[in-house]
Each structure stands twice: as C-alpha cells, then as structure tokens.
Amino acid sequence: MEWKKGWWWLWLLLFSAMAPAQERYWQLDIKGAIGPGISDYLVTELNRAQVERPALILMTMDTPGGLYSATRDIISAMLESSVPVVVYVSPGGARAASAGTYILYASHVAAMAPGTHLGAATPVQMMPTGTPSPGEQDKDEHDGEASPSPDGSAMERKSLNDAIAYLRSLAQLRGRNVEWAEQAVRDAATLTGSEALEQNVIELLASDIPDLLQQLDGREIALKDGVVTLVTAGLIAEQRQPDWRQQFIIIISNPNIAYLLMLVGVYGLLLEFYSPGFGVSGVIGAICLLLAMLSLQMLPFNTVGLGLLALGLALMVAEGLSPSFGILGGGGLVAFVLGSVLLFDTPDEAFRVAWPFIAAFTVFSLTLILVVVRMIVKQRRAAPVSGAGAMIGEQGITLTALDPAGTVLVQGERWQAQSQTAVAANRPVIVVAVRDLELEVEPVKETQA
C-alpha cells in the first residue's frame, strides 16, 4: 500500500492530461487612431483565429477614428470570420467615433460600457485636392468605375454616398438600425451607450468584461457557416498583443514620429555635409530619412506641405551660410511652419502633427541652423592653426645668410629655407610657402616690421 501512496502525483498527472482543455477567448485591444499598424495587427489575428479556433474574439475599442482604407481591411476580415467577433466599447469614457462606428456595426455582437459613445462617421477628405480619396480608390479598383471628377464637391458627394451605402449594408447584414446608420454618416450623429441600446444600434450594455461574458452566454450568433450558440461560462481570456513588426509599424505610422524622423534625417545629413567626421550623423540621418519615407507612404501626406517644409529648411540654411539681415531666415521660418501644418492633409487630429511638436521643432530648427551651421561654416573658413598651412605668414629670423639657401628660425625651430632675394644673417623674414621640409621666405619690409 505504501508504494501506491507514493505514486499519487502520477495518477494526478495522467488525470490532468486526459481532462479536456478549458476553452479560451481572444482579447484584442484597439486604442487610439486606426492606421496601417492596427489594421495589420487585427487582420493577422482574425486570420489566425480561423485556424486556431478560439471560442470567440473580443475586441475592446476606444478610438477617435482612423484611415478609411485600414478600416475597410479590418471589416473585410471580420465579415469573412467563422469565429464570432464581439466588439466592446470600453472602458467608461471611451468612444467608437468615425471608423470605430463602422467596425462596431460590422461585428457579430456590438456592446458598449456605460458612459461611452459612438457616431460621427462622416468621411473626411484624406487626400490632396484632385486626388481620389482612399474609399474612392478602393471602389474604382473593385467596381471598375471611372476616376472621379476633379470637381471637389462632386468627389465629396461620391465619397459621402459611398460611405452611407457601406454603413447601411453593414446595418442590414447584422439587423441593426439602418436609419441611424445613415444619420451617423450624413449628419455626423452620435449616441451614448444607453441610447444606442434603445435604438437597436448595439445589442448589449455591459459594465465590464465579466458582465459582458455573462450576457453573451447562450446567445445565438449567425455566422457565414450557420448559426452557433455561444457558451461563455468559464472561458479564459487570452490577451493577444501585436508582434514586434506590427508594433514597429504602429510607432512609425504616428504622424508625430514620422515628422520627427524626417527632421532628424535632414539634420543628420546636413551636419555630415558641413562637418565630415566618422559618418555617424550621416548614417543616422540616412536611416531616419528612409524610415520617414516609409511612414509618409502609409499616411495621407500633402506634397505641397512637404515642399514648403523643404523650402523652409533650405531658406534657413541659406540664412546660416550668408546672413541676409533675417530676410531668408524669416521666410524660411514661415515656410517651415506652414509646411508642418499642411504636411498631413486631413482634418482628423489623430493624423496631424501636434502643435507643441511643431512649435518645439520650429524653435529647434531655427536655433540649429542659424547658430550651429553658422559656427561650422565660420570654423571651416578660419585660417588653419596647425600644420604646414599655419606656417604661411609667420615671421622668423635668418640664422645664416640666404643666398639663396640657408637656415632660419621660425616658431622656435630651425628650418632649411631659401629666398629669391639675398638676405643677410640675423635679418627678419616672412614665410610665403612650405615645400616638404623647406620654407620659402622673403625679407620683411620696413612697413611689415
């Protein structure tokens, strides 16, 4: 009997291995503006869920909006998902504005926490005038329509109608309030969580995630493969985080980071050009500039703003090289500020450079270029203080007669020297050239002495 008591742990291990694994649900957090990084993260996890098959996917959301193309990619993956997707606007004070409203409507179950709100889904023009918006570009590619008219109002109407039809189709698919969906786009209407529940915009109002899971238990969900009944009792949360690549994209697709990378790149190359050294500033500048180009490729930047920014830097550099009593520097400062403001062509604050960033870098740029660059140029133009070049113009005295060669004492050292004019010993001379280890001198005139 004693040997049986000693093997209890083995029986426990076998029993644990034979017991069924407890089911999990995946939790994905959406916080901040929806851009390429967030889109890549969500689409990757939604596609991975089709293979690993969690019980459900819970997206917690707090967003002011985002890029239209990124939002459409997320919604497409949600509509193709065979795993239930629940979108939960939380915690209290969170919002599902603009792009967040579209994602909420696309979910299988829409839920909100008390004190949250949604709406204001009117599309904003995210591209320069005369260029199709991302939504129009997507529609042209998939529907084969002709390019929109260059008339701005016509493009806005087309974009608005496309967004209304898109949100209405999502509302019809999920059986939610179609009329309010149109109001959210056309009139930028908003609703609180309790109002959204009353008007059939969402299905659930939950105080927290445990309350949400309790309300989801036993609920029937219509998926593309059929109807399933959720069993959420006892589910374990599995927090899914972006990988390093997605984190990197999220960081560099921030407009403030893109702006910072671009300026650091320009400053690094300027310092390397004006003061060549070990190449550290040049290498850092080149890397930052390439990363900034990658960031701008993912963001709705304005070429006019980029041109003004480059012009402003060029004018301030010109002021540092050849002072013009502030004319070039003042013009460069104005162009730099205007370019910074117009760099990202969107009224959405989430995708514009913050004003404190613009103010700080304007002062920093002006100081760097007008002070540091001027000091570097002045140093390069100054007379050498060592080496052969520093010998030219120095005075010495002849130790022997120069006729034409002899010995002179310059800077406390003996030098072989020659002179085109005969010079007696103990006479002052001045160095006019240095050839290897021999000096060429000439006698000091009375006015020079």
C-alpha positions in Angstrom: 0.0 0.0 0.0 2.9 2.3 0.7 4.0 2.2 -3.0 0.5 3.3 -4.1 0.6 6.3 -1.8 3.9 7.4 -3.3 2.5 7.4 -6.9 -0.4 9.7 -6.3 1.2 12.5 -8.2 1.5 10.2 -11.3 -2.2 9.5 -11.2 -2.9 13.2 -10.9 -0.7 14.0 -13.9 -2.5 11.3 -16.0 -5.9 12.6 -15.0 -4.9 16.2 -15.9 -3.6 15.1 -19.3 -6.9 13.2 -20.0 -9.1 16.1 -18.9 -10.4 18.4 -21.7 -8.5 21.7 -22.1 -10.5 24.7 -20.9 -11.7 26.9 -23.8 -10.3 30.4 -24.3 -11.4 33.6 -26.0 -9.0 36.0 -27.6 -9.0 39.6 -26.5 -7.7 42.3 -28.9 -7.4 45.9 -27.8 -8.0 48.8 -30.1 -6.8 52.0 -28.5 -6.0 55.2 -30.5 -6.3 56.0 -34.1 -6.8 53.2 -36.6 -3.9 53.1 -39.1 -1.8 50.6 -41.0 -0.3 49.1 -37.9 -3.6 48.5 -36.1 -5.1 47.1 -39.3 -2.2 44.7 -39.8 -2.5 43.5 -36.2 -6.2 42.9 -36.3 -6.3 41.3 -39.7 -3.5 39.0 -38.8 -5.2 37.9 -35.6 -8.6 37.4 -37.3 -7.0 35.2 -40.0 -5.1 33.2 -37.4 -8.3 32.6 -35.4 -9.7 30.8 -38.4 -7.0 28.1 -37.8 -6.7 28.0 -34.0 -10.4 28.4 -33.4 -10.9 30.2 -30.1 -14.4 30.3 -28.7 -14.8 33.9 -29.7 -12.8 37.1 -30.4 -13.4 40.1 -28.1 -12.3 43.5 -29.4 -12.2 46.2 -26.8 -12.3 49.6 -28.5 -11.5 53.2 -27.8 -10.8 55.1 -31.0 -11.3 58.6 -32.4 -11.4 57.2 -35.9 -8.8 56.3 -38.5 -7.9 55.8 -42.1 -10.7 54.6 -44.4 -8.6 52.0 -46.2 -7.3 50.5 -42.9 -10.9 50.3 -41.6 -12.1 48.5 -44.7 -9.4 45.9 -44.4 -10.4 45.2 -40.8 -14.1 44.9 -41.7 -13.4 42.6 -44.6 -11.6 40.2 -42.3 -14.4 40.4 -39.8 -17.1 39.6 -42.4 -15.1 36.6 -43.5 -14.6 35.3 -40.0 -16.1 32.0 -39.0 -15.3 32.8 -35.3 -17.8 35.1 -33.5 -16.4 38.7 -33.2 -17.7 40.8 -30.3 -16.8 44.5 -30.3 -17.0 46.1 -26.9 -16.6 49.9 -26.5 -14.9 50.3 -23.1 -13.9 51.4 -20.5 -16.2 54.2 -19.4 -15.4 57.4 -21.3 -14.3 55.5 -24.4 -15.7 56.2 -27.9 -16.2 54.5 -31.2 -16.1 57.6 -33.4 -15.8 57.7 -37.2 -14.1 54.4 -38.2 -14.9 52.9 -34.9 -18.6 53.1 -35.8 -18.1 51.1 -38.9 -16.2 48.4 -37.1 -18.9 48.3 -34.4 -21.6 47.8 -37.0 -19.6 45.0 -38.7 -19.3 42.9 -35.5 -21.5 39.9 -34.8 -22.3 41.4 -31.4 -22.0 45.1 -30.6 -21.6 46.1 -26.9 -20.8 49.3 -25.0 -20.0 50.2 -21.5 -21.9 52.9 -19.6 -20.5 56.4 -20.2 -19.3 55.6 -23.8 -20.5 56.9 -27.1 -20.3 56.3 -30.8 -21.1 58.0 -34.1 -19.7 61.0 -36.1 -19.0 58.7 -39.0 -18.9 61.3 -41.8 -15.9 60.6 -44.0 -13.2 63.3 -44.2 -11.1 64.0 -47.3 -7.8 62.3 -46.6 -6.0 63.1 -49.8 -5.0 66.3 -51.6 -7.5 68.1 -53.8 -7.9 66.5 -57.2 -6.8 63.1 -55.9 -9.4 60.3 -55.2 -9.9 59.5 -51.5 -8.9 56.0 -50.3 -12.6 55.0 -50.4 -12.9 56.1 -54.0 -9.7 54.4 -55.0 -10.9 51.2 -53.4 -14.2 51.5 -55.2 -12.6 52.3 -58.5 -10.3 49.2 -58.2 -13.1 46.8 -57.3 -16.0 48.2 -59.3 -14.2 49.3 -62.3 -15.7 52.8 -62.2 -14.0 55.7 -63.9 -11.9 58.2 -61.9 -14.0 60.8 -60.1 -14.5 64.3 -61.5 -11.8 66.8 -60.4 -14.6 69.0 -59.0 -14.2 68.9 -55.2 -18.0 68.9 -54.4 -18.7 66.0 -56.8 -15.9 64.0 -55.1 -17.3 64.8 -51.6 -20.8 63.7 -52.7 -19.5 60.5 -54.1 -17.4 59.7 -51.0 -20.4 60.5 -48.8 -22.8 58.4 -50.7 -20.3 55.5 -50.8 -19.9 55.7 -47.0 -23.6 55.8 -46.4 -24.2 52.7 -48.6 -21.3 50.9 -46.9 -22.6 51.5 -43.3 -26.2 50.8 -44.4 -25.2 47.4 -45.8 -23.4 46.5 -42.6 -26.5 47.5 -40.6 -28.8 45.4 -42.8 -26.4 42.4 -42.6 -26.4 42.5 -38.8 -30.0 43.5 -38.3 -29.3 46.9 -36.7 -30.8 50.4 -37.1 -30.3 51.3 -40.8 -31.8 54.8 -40.5 -29.5 55.9 -37.7 -26.5 54.4 -39.6 -27.3 56.9 -42.4 -27.6 59.8 -39.9 -24.2 58.9 -38.4 -22.6 59.4 -41.9 -24.7 62.2 -43.4 -25.3 64.3 -40.2 -22.4 63.1 -38.0 -25.0 61.9 -35.4 -23.8 60.5 -32.1 -25.3 58.3 -29.4 -24.5 57.3 -25.9 -24.3 53.6 -24.9 -27.9 53.6 -23.4 -29.3 55.5 -26.4 -27.6 53.1 -28.8 -29.2 50.1 -27.0 -32.7 51.7 -27.1 -32.3 52.4 -30.9 -31.1 49.0 -31.8 -27.6 50.2 -32.8 -26.0 47.7 -30.3 -27.2 44.5 -28.6 -25.7 44.7 -25.1 -24.8 47.3 -22.5 -22.3 45.8 -20.0 -20.5 47.3 -17.1 -17.3 45.2 -17.6 -16.0 42.2 -19.4 -17.3 39.6 -16.9 -20.8 41.1 -17.2 -20.4 41.0 -21.0 -19.5 37.4 -21.0 -22.4 36.5 -18.7 -24.8 38.3 -21.1 -23.3 36.5 -24.1 -23.7 33.1 -22.6 -26.4 31.1 -24.6 -26.7 33.8 -27.3 -27.2 32.6 -30.9 -24.9 34.1 -33.5 -25.4 34.0 -37.2 -22.1 33.2 -38.9 -21.4 32.6 -42.6 -21.3 28.9 -41.9 -24.5 28.8 -39.9 -25.9 29.7 -36.5 -23.9 28.9 -33.4 -24.8 29.3 -29.7 -22.2 31.0 -27.5 -21.0 29.2 -24.4 -19.0 31.8 -22.4 -19.3 30.4 -18.9 -15.8 29.5 -17.6 -13.9 30.9 -20.7 -10.3 32.0 -20.0 -9.1 35.2 -21.6 -6.0 35.1 -23.8 -4.6 38.5 -24.4 -3.3 38.8 -28.0 -0.6 41.5 -28.4 0.9 42.9 -31.7 4.2 41.3 -32.6 7.4 43.4 -32.9 6.8 44.1 -36.6 3.3 45.4 -36.0 4.5 47.4 -33.0 7.1 49.0 -35.2 4.6 49.9 -37.9 2.2 51.3 -35.3 5.0 53.5 -34.0 6.4 54.9 -37.3 2.9 55.4 -38.7 2.3 58.0 -36.0 2.4 61.4 -37.7 4.5 62.9 -34.9 7.0 60.1 -35.2 7.1 60.5 -39.0 7.7 64.2 -38.6 10.5 63.6 -36.1 12.2 61.0 -38.3 12.1 63.3 -41.3 13.7 66.2 -39.5 16.3 64.1 -37.7 17.2 62.6 -41.1 17.6 66.1 -42.7 19.7 67.4 -39.8 21.9 64.4 -39.8 22.7 64.7 -43.4 23.3 68.5 -43.1 25.7 68.1 -40.2 27.6 65.3 -42.1 27.8 67.5 -45.2 29.1 70.6 -43.3 31.3 68.8 -40.8 32.5 65.5 -42.1 33.6 63.1 -39.4 33.2 59.4 -38.8 29.9 59.3 -40.7 27.7 58.7 -37.6 25.4 61.7 -38.2 25.2 60.8 -41.9 24.3 57.2 -41.3 21.7 58.0 -38.7 20.3 60.7 -40.9 20.0 58.4 -43.9 18.3 55.7 -41.9 15.8 58.2 -40.3 15.1 59.7 -43.7 14.3 56.3 -45.2 12.0 55.4 -42.3 10.3 58.8 -42.7 9.6 58.0 -46.3 8.1 54.6 -45.3 5.9 56.5 -42.7 4.7 59.0 -45.3 3.9 56.2 -47.7 1.4 54.8 -45.1 0.0 58.2 -44.2 -2.2 60.8 -46.1 0.6 63.4 -46.6 0.4 66.5 -48.7 3.1 67.1 -51.3 2.6 70.9 -51.0 3.2 70.7 -47.3 6.3 68.6 -47.9 7.6 71.1 -50.4 7.0 74.0 -48.0 8.9 72.2 -45.3 11.8 71.5 -47.6 11.8 75.2 -48.8 11.7 76.4 -45.2 14.8 74.3 -44.3 16.6 75.4 -47.4 16.0 79.1 -46.7 17.1 78.8 -43.1 20.3 77.0 -44.3 20.9 79.9 -46.8 20.5 82.4 -43.9 23.1 80.5 -41.9 25.6 80.5 -44.8 25.1 84.1 -46.0 23.3 86.3 -43.5 20.7 88.5 -45.2 19.5 90.5 -42.2 16.8 88.0 -41.5 15.0 88.0 -44.9 15.9 84.4 -45.8 15.6 83.2 -42.2 12.2 84.8 -41.7 10.8 83.5 -45.0 12.2 80.0 -44.1 10.6 80.1 -40.7 7.2 80.9 -42.2 7.5 78.2 -44.9 8.6 75.7 -42.3 5.6 76.3 -40.0 3.1 76.3 -42.9 4.7 73.1 -44.3 4.5 71.4 -40.8 0.8 72.3 -40.5 -0.1 71.2 -44.0 2.2 68.1 -44.1 -0.7 65.7 -43.4 -3.8 66.7 -45.4 -6.6 65.7 -43.1 -8.8 67.5 -40.6 -8.6 64.4 -38.4 -6.5 65.4 -35.4 -5.3 61.8 -34.9 -3.4 62.0 -38.2 -1.9 65.5 -37.9 1.3 66.8 -36.3 0.6 68.1 -32.8 1.0 71.8 -32.3 3.6 71.5 -29.4 5.7 69.3 -31.8 5.6 72.0 -34.5 6.4 74.8 -32.1 9.3 72.9 -30.4 10.9 71.8 -33.7 10.5 75.3 -35.3 12.5 76.9 -32.5 15.0 74.0 -32.5 15.4 74.1 -36.3 15.9 77.9 -36.3 18.5 77.7 -33.5 20.3 74.7 -35.0 20.6 76.2 -38.5 21.3 79.9 -37.6 23.7 79.1 -34.8 25.3 75.7 -35.2 25.6 75.7 -39.0 27.0 79.3 -39.0 29.6 78.2 -36.4 30.6 75.2 -38.5 30.9 77.4 -41.7 32.9 80.0 -39.8 35.2 77.4 -38.4 35.8 75.9 -41.9 36.6 79.4 -43.3 39.0 80.3 -40.5 42.8 80.2 -41.0 44.5 77.0 -40.0 46.2 77.0 -36.7 48.5 74.0 -37.2 50.3 72.1 -39.9 52.0 73.5 -43.0 49.2 75.9 -43.7 49.7 77.6 -40.3 53.4 78.4 -41.2 52.5 80.7 -44.1 52.7 84.4 -42.9 54.8 83.5 -39.8 57.9 85.7 -39.2 61.3 84.3 -38.3 64.9 85.3 -38.3 67.8 84.1 -40.5 70.5 82.1 -38.7 72.7 82.1 -41.8 72.7 84.2 -44.9 70.3 83.2 -47.6 71.9 83.3 -51.0 69.6 81.7 -52.0 69.5 78.9 -49.3 70.3 78.8 -45.7 68.8 78.2 -42.2 66.1 80.2 -40.5 64.4 80.1 -37.0 60.6 80.0 -37.2 58.3 79.3 -34.3 61.4 78.3 -32.2 62.5 75.6 -34.7 65.4 75.5 -37.3 64.3 75.2 -40.9 66.0 74.9 -44.2 64.9 77.9 -46.2 65.6 79.6 -49.5 64.8 83.1 -50.8 64.7 84.6 -54.2 66.3 87.7 -52.7 69.6 87.6 -50.9 69.1 88.0 -47.1 71.9 88.6 -44.6 72.1 86.7 -41.3 70.1 87.9 -38.3 67.5 89.5 -40.5 63.7 89.2 -40.1 62.0 87.2 -42.8 58.4 86.1 -43.5 57.3 82.6 -44.7 55.5 82.7 -48.1 55.4 78.9 -48.9 56.1 75.5 -47.5 57.5 72.8 -49.8 58.0 69.5 -48.0 60.5 70.3 -45.2 61.8 73.5 -46.8 60.5 77.0 -46.4 60.4 79.8 -49.0 60.8 83.1 -47.3 61.3 86.7 -48.2 62.8 89.6 -46.3 60.4 91.6 -44.1 59.8 95.1 -45.5 60.2 98.1 -43.2 56.4 98.6 -43.2 55.9 95.0 -42.1 58.4 95.2 -39.4 
